[in-house]
Amino acid sequence: GLNLKNANEYNYLKQSKCFTVNGVDDSERFRQVK
């Protein structure tokens, strides 16, 4: 049970980081284009 919980938390954090990084990249690209 602990292993599955840790795996789910890790995946959630990993996805959150990916979304955050993508958001920052999009903002920078938008500024460069503008």
C-alpha distance matrix in Angstrom:
0.0 3.8 5.4 5.3 6.2 8.6 9.9 10.7 12.3 14.2 15.4 16.6 18.4 19.8 21.2 22.6 24.4 25.8 27.1 28.6 30.3 31.6 33.0 34.8 36.2 37.5 39.2 40.9 42.0 43.3 45.3 46.7 47.8 49.3
3.8 0.0 3.8 5.5 5.0 6.1 8.5 9.9 10.5 12.0 14.1 15.2 16.3 18.0 19.8 20.9 22.4 24.1 25.7 26.7 28.3 30.1 31.4 32.9 34.4 35.9 37.4 38.9 40.3 41.8 43.5 44.9 46.3 47.7
5.4 3.8 0.0 3.8 5.4 5.2 6.1 8.6 9.9 10.4 12.2 14.1 15.3 16.1 18.2 19.8 20.9 22.3 24.2 25.6 26.7 28.3 30.1 31.5 32.7 34.3 36.1 37.4 38.6 40.3 42.1 43.2 44.6 46.3
5.3 5.5 3.8 0.0 3.8 5.5 5.0 6.1 8.6 9.7 10.5 12.2 14.2 15.1 16.4 18.2 19.9 20.9 22.4 24.2 25.6 26.8 28.4 30.3 31.4 32.7 34.6 36.2 37.2 38.6 40.7 41.9 43.0 44.7
6.2 5.0 5.4 3.8 0.0 3.8 5.4 5.2 6.2 8.5 9.9 10.6 12.3 14.1 15.4 16.5 18.4 20.0 21.1 22.5 24.3 25.7 27.0 28.7 30.2 31.5 33.1 34.8 36.1 37.4 39.2 40.7 41.9 43.3
8.6 6.1 5.2 5.5 3.8 0.0 3.8 5.5 5.1 6.0 8.5 9.8 10.5 11.9 14.1 15.2 16.3 18.2 19.9 20.9 22.3 24.1 25.6 26.9 28.3 30.0 31.5 32.9 34.3 35.9 37.6 38.8 40.3 41.8
9.9 8.5 6.1 5.0 5.4 3.8 0.0 3.8 5.5 5.0 6.1 8.5 9.9 10.3 12.1 14.1 15.3 16.3 18.2 19.8 20.9 22.3 24.2 25.8 26.8 28.3 30.2 31.6 32.6 34.3 36.2 37.3 38.6 40.3
10.7 9.9 8.6 6.1 5.2 5.5 3.8 0.0 3.8 5.4 5.2 6.1 8.6 9.7 10.5 12.2 14.3 15.3 16.5 18.2 19.9 21.0 22.4 24.4 25.7 26.8 28.6 30.4 31.4 32.7 34.8 36.1 37.2 38.7
12.3 10.5 9.9 8.6 6.2 5.1 5.5 3.8 0.0 3.8 5.5 5.0 6.2 8.4 9.9 10.5 12.3 14.2 15.3 16.4 18.3 19.9 21.0 22.6 24.3 25.6 27.1 28.7 30.2 31.4 33.2 34.7 36.0 37.4
14.2 12.0 10.4 9.7 8.5 6.0 5.0 5.4 3.8 0.0 3.8 5.4 5.2 6.0 8.6 9.8 10.6 12.2 14.2 15.3 16.4 18.2 19.9 21.2 22.4 24.2 25.8 27.1 28.4 30.1 31.8 32.9 34.4 36.0
15.4 14.1 12.2 10.5 9.9 8.5 6.1 5.2 5.5 3.8 0.0 3.8 5.5 4.9 6.1 8.5 9.8 10.4 12.2 14.1 15.3 16.3 18.2 20.0 20.9 22.3 24.3 25.8 26.7 28.3 30.3 31.4 32.5 34.3
16.6 15.2 14.1 12.2 10.6 9.8 8.5 6.1 5.0 5.4 3.8 0.0 3.8 5.4 5.2 6.1 8.7 9.9 10.6 12.2 14.3 15.3 16.5 18.5 20.0 21.0 22.6 24.5 25.7 26.8 28.8 30.3 31.4 32.8
18.4 16.3 15.3 14.2 12.3 10.5 9.9 8.6 6.2 5.2 5.5 3.8 0.0 3.8 5.4 5.0 6.2 8.6 9.9 10.4 12.2 14.1 15.2 16.5 18.3 19.9 21.1 22.7 24.2 25.6 27.2 28.7 30.2 31.5
19.8 18.0 16.1 15.1 14.1 11.9 10.3 9.7 8.4 6.0 4.9 5.4 3.8 0.0 3.8 5.4 5.2 6.3 8.7 9.9 10.6 12.3 14.3 15.5 16.5 18.3 20.1 21.3 22.5 24.3 26.0 27.1 28.5 30.2
21.2 19.8 18.2 16.4 15.4 14.1 12.1 10.5 9.9 8.6 6.1 5.2 5.4 3.8 0.0 3.8 5.4 5.0 6.2 8.5 9.9 10.5 12.2 14.3 15.2 16.3 18.4 20.0 20.9 22.3 24.4 25.7 26.7 28.3
22.6 20.9 19.8 18.2 16.5 15.2 14.1 12.2 10.5 9.8 8.5 6.1 5.0 5.4 3.8 0.0 3.8 5.4 5.2 6.1 8.6 9.9 10.5 12.4 14.2 15.3 16.6 18.5 20.0 21.0 22.8 24.5 25.7 26.9
24.4 22.4 20.9 19.9 18.4 16.3 15.3 14.3 12.3 10.6 9.8 8.7 6.2 5.2 5.4 3.8 0.0 3.8 5.5 5.0 6.1 8.5 9.8 10.6 12.2 14.1 15.4 16.6 18.2 19.8 21.3 22.6 24.2 25.7
25.8 24.1 22.3 20.9 20.0 18.2 16.3 15.3 14.2 12.2 10.4 9.9 8.6 6.3 5.0 5.4 3.8 0.0 3.8 5.5 5.2 6.1 8.5 10.0 10.5 12.1 14.3 15.4 16.3 18.1 20.0 21.0 22.2 24.1
27.1 25.7 24.2 22.4 21.1 19.9 18.2 16.5 15.3 14.2 12.2 10.6 9.9 8.7 6.2 5.2 5.5 3.8 0.0 3.8 5.5 5.1 6.1 8.7 9.9 10.4 12.3 14.3 15.2 16.3 18.4 19.9 20.9 22.3
28.6 26.7 25.6 24.2 22.5 20.9 19.8 18.2 16.4 15.3 14.1 12.2 10.4 9.9 8.5 6.1 5.0 5.5 3.8 0.0 3.8 5.5 5.1 6.3 8.7 9.9 10.7 12.5 14.3 15.4 16.8 18.6 20.1 21.1
30.3 28.3 26.7 25.6 24.3 22.3 20.9 19.9 18.3 16.4 15.3 14.3 12.2 10.6 9.9 8.6 6.1 5.2 5.5 3.8 0.0 3.8 5.4 5.2 6.1 8.6 9.9 10.7 12.2 14.1 15.5 16.5 18.3 19.9
31.6 30.1 28.3 26.8 25.7 24.1 22.3 21.0 19.9 18.2 16.3 15.3 14.1 12.3 10.5 9.9 8.5 6.1 5.1 5.5 3.8 0.0 3.8 5.5 5.1 6.1 8.6 9.9 10.4 12.0 14.2 15.2 16.2 18.0
33.0 31.4 30.1 28.4 27.0 25.6 24.2 22.4 21.0 19.9 18.2 16.5 15.2 14.3 12.2 10.5 9.8 8.5 6.1 5.1 5.4 3.8 0.0 3.8 5.5 5.2 6.3 8.8 10.0 10.5 12.4 14.3 15.4 16.4
34.8 32.9 31.5 30.3 28.7 26.9 25.8 24.4 22.6 21.2 20.0 18.5 16.5 15.5 14.3 12.4 10.6 10.0 8.7 6.3 5.2 5.5 3.8 0.0 3.8 5.4 5.1 6.3 8.6 9.8 10.7 12.4 14.3 15.3
36.2 34.4 32.7 31.4 30.2 28.3 26.8 25.7 24.3 22.4 20.9 20.0 18.3 16.5 15.2 14.2 12.2 10.5 9.9 8.7 6.1 5.1 5.5 3.8 0.0 3.8 5.4 5.2 6.1 8.5 9.9 10.5 12.2 14.1
37.5 35.9 34.3 32.7 31.5 30.0 28.3 26.8 25.6 24.2 22.3 21.0 19.9 18.3 16.3 15.3 14.1 12.1 10.4 9.9 8.6 6.1 5.2 5.4 3.8 0.0 3.8 5.5 5.1 6.0 8.6 9.8 10.4 12.0
39.2 37.4 36.1 34.6 33.1 31.5 30.2 28.6 27.1 25.8 24.3 22.6 21.1 20.1 18.4 16.6 15.4 14.3 12.3 10.7 9.9 8.6 6.3 5.1 5.4 3.8 0.0 3.8 5.5 5.1 6.2 8.7 10.0 10.5
40.9 38.9 37.4 36.2 34.8 32.9 31.6 30.4 28.7 27.1 25.8 24.5 22.7 21.3 20.0 18.5 16.6 15.4 14.3 12.5 10.7 9.9 8.8 6.3 5.2 5.5 3.8 0.0 3.8 5.4 5.1 6.2 8.7 9.8
42.0 40.3 38.6 37.2 36.1 34.3 32.6 31.4 30.2 28.4 26.7 25.7 24.2 22.5 20.9 20.0 18.2 16.3 15.2 14.3 12.2 10.4 10.0 8.6 6.1 5.1 5.5 3.8 0.0 3.8 5.4 5.0 6.1 8.4
43.3 41.8 40.3 38.6 37.4 35.9 34.3 32.7 31.4 30.1 28.3 26.8 25.6 24.3 22.3 21.0 19.8 18.1 16.3 15.4 14.1 12.0 10.5 9.8 8.5 6.0 5.1 5.4 3.8 0.0 3.8 5.5 5.2 6.0
45.3 43.5 42.1 40.7 39.2 37.6 36.2 34.8 33.2 31.8 30.3 28.8 27.2 26.0 24.4 22.8 21.3 20.0 18.4 16.8 15.5 14.2 12.4 10.7 9.9 8.6 6.2 5.1 5.4 3.8 0.0 3.8 5.5 5.0
46.7 44.9 43.2 41.9 40.7 38.8 37.3 36.1 34.7 32.9 31.4 30.3 28.7 27.1 25.7 24.5 22.6 21.0 19.9 18.6 16.5 15.2 14.3 12.4 10.5 9.8 8.7 6.2 5.0 5.5 3.8 0.0 3.8 5.4
47.8 46.3 44.6 43.0 41.9 40.3 38.6 37.2 36.0 34.4 32.5 31.4 30.2 28.5 26.7 25.7 24.2 22.2 20.9 20.1 18.3 16.2 15.4 14.3 12.2 10.4 10.0 8.7 6.1 5.2 5.5 3.8 0.0 3.8
49.3 47.7 46.3 44.7 43.3 41.8 40.3 38.7 37.4 36.0 34.3 32.8 31.5 30.2 28.3 26.9 25.7 24.1 22.3 21.1 19.9 18.0 16.4 15.3 14.1 12.0 10.5 9.8 8.4 6.0 5.0 5.4 3.8 0.0
